Amino acid sequence: MPLITVSNISKSFAQRELFYDVSFEVDPTDRIGLVGNNGCGKTTLFKILRGIEEIDSGSIYKSRDLKLGFMSQSISEAGISLYDYALLEFSQLIEIENQLENCIAALNTSVDDDERQKLISKQDRLRNEFYSKGGLTYRSMTKSVLLGLGFTQDDLNLNIDLLSGGQRNKAQLARVLLSDANLLLLDEPTNHLDIDAVAWLEDFLITCNKAFIVISHDRYFLDKVATKIFEIRNNRFYYTKGNYTTHIELTSSQNEITRRHYLNTQKEIKRIYGIIEQQKRWNQERNYVTIASKLKQIERLKETLVEPEKEQDTIGFNFKVEKPSGNDVIIAENLSKSFGDNHLFSDVNLHIKKGDKVFLLGANGCGKTTLLKILARHENPDSGTIQYGANVIKGYYEQNVSSNLGDGTLLDVVYDTYPHMNFGEIRNAMALFLFKGDDVYKSAKLASGGEQARIQLLKLMLSGANMLFLDEPTNHLDIGSRAALEKALESYDGTMLIVSHDRYLVNRLADRILHITRGTIKEYIGGYDEFLAQQAEEKANIAVEKAEKSDKPNAYKQKKEFISLLNRTKGRLTRIEQSINSIESEIELIETELANPAVTSDYVKVMELSGELENKKNELNSLYNEWEKLALQLEELQNEGASNVK
């Protein structure tokens, strides 16, 4: 039974329509990604589901079993530690725990047999309830979630009032994940998380026994966790099975089908109108009968006519290099940096050459932004030297952009940086970044995070820099804008050094990754997936070296081979499940097209689609057969193999 059923709901603010005729169901096992451009209504939809925002029309049915989990707007508690704040999610268990302690204290002092018997009965009842509700594990689970989200052991004792904004958001996310809710509404949960914490969150969501809807612009994250995608686009609601990549493929295919059908139907209507004009010229009674028949045919065709959706506005730009740099762009030797007792890194040596696309990765607080600033000469190292090559023109994008935009309008911000440009040129450039009409006169102080980010990118585009230093450039950008930025950076002729948690961006652009850990930097060749593979290989090699030194190398080798086989089987199962979801969605599309009246009259098209449908169903059957074999193999490995290799 669905947890929530939404039927034909619509929502507008003043004259602005957000969405209309939205219908969907959320089942107890659903893992849903909610996507759409900034301002399309995603957060408003969450507020509607929570019951704090009214709908204009439609209906929402919520199951009696529904327990919603969501992040609060603020933390009302004060004066307690981070750990105690997270434990508030288990207030019922804590109360049972207190009652048990009171029972034990009373038993130690009571001398009346009847009273002692009542206390023993109460103690048994409370203990059973405590165990059944997770009393033995809730404290360790709370610590595990907090540490998984990137807090340290020392952070657990921090006063909740002293946490930064990002830390408070993570603390609230921990409460949501620890709650007994069966449907989680997660609005940009990966904000303020480093890559390791996001990977932990992915594993948690994949394995937790809860349904969730997650708003995110992180495409790598959506590909990992989502099995359905909801999208709000051009005020309409779209739904597909599968992860984000599958969603893009299927919607693109459906849009192309709709476009072809629209053009062919328009062409057919035009042809029939030609016949009508011809019949009118003959001016005989039977011709008017034909005309009436043809007009009815046109009306039927118009009823099936679905206009293709308009392309959404996206950033359209590219970074142009004013003049090329020399082959050696940056040579850094023996760099080190500390802030008081906080030692970030030492003995850092880098050689960045023309055309390199280098990414700095590492946990929050490891010094990525500081190193970027040092290399861009925005900050001084404690020791070491930095040498720029010939003709290096640098451009710097700062993560916290709001402090740099000043007090004027957005138009002023750009004009003050490039006074040699006239207002027409500046407005044309701003239009590429979706600032149109009166948008350019908006106060810089009132601009949203996404608008501020676009202004910074615009200024960078106009700079002509051949060496870009970018600190989290995709933060505050929606998926469409991120894709446009990636395309622009992909075709950029200069050199790039980028700090980013956007694994999709790293995968697409990086030819080198510099990973900062424990104050040192290690280089990896390739994108993010290659980085993970190389790290896994390093860990395996270290484990093998340890095993070779141990007394039981054969046992270790046996265990390593078993784990490798187990992981390969799990990985193949996951990939097959994704393929099954994708093919089922493709079959659904083909069957929908076959039901289209315009297609059923086209014998050749019907035969073509029927053949494609049969191939897809055969492919699906093969995948199901392989899935069954692998599922059985996995069960045997888990039940028998693990017990033999310890």
Secondary structure by P-SEA (a helix, b strand, c coil): cccbbbcbbbbbccccccccccccccccccbbbbbbcccccaaaaaaaaacccccccccccccccbbbbbbccccccccccaaaaaaccaaaaaaaaaaaaaaaaaaaccccaaaaaaaaaaaaaaaaaaaaaccccaaaaaaaaaaaacccccccccccccccaaaaaaaaaaaaaaccccccccccccccccaaaaaaaaaaaaccccccccccccaaaaaccccbbbbbcccbbbbbcccaaaaaaaaaaaaaaaaaaaaaaaaaaaaaaaaaaaaaaaccaaaaaaaaaaaaaaaaaaaaccccccccccbbbbbbbccccccccbbbcbbbbbccccccccbbbbbbccccbbbbbbcccccaaaaaaaaacccccccbbbbbccbbbbbbbbcccccccccccaaaaaaaacccccaaaaaaaaaaacccccccccccccccaaaaaaaaaaaaaaccccbbbbccccccccaaaaaaaaaaaaaccbbbbbbccaaaaaaacccbbbbbcccbbbbbcccaaaaaaaaaaaaaaaaaaaaaacccaaaaaaaaaaaaaaaaaaaaaaaaaaaaaaaaaaaaaaaaaaacccccccaaaaaaaaaaaaaaaaaaaaaaaaaaaaaaaaaaaaaccccccc
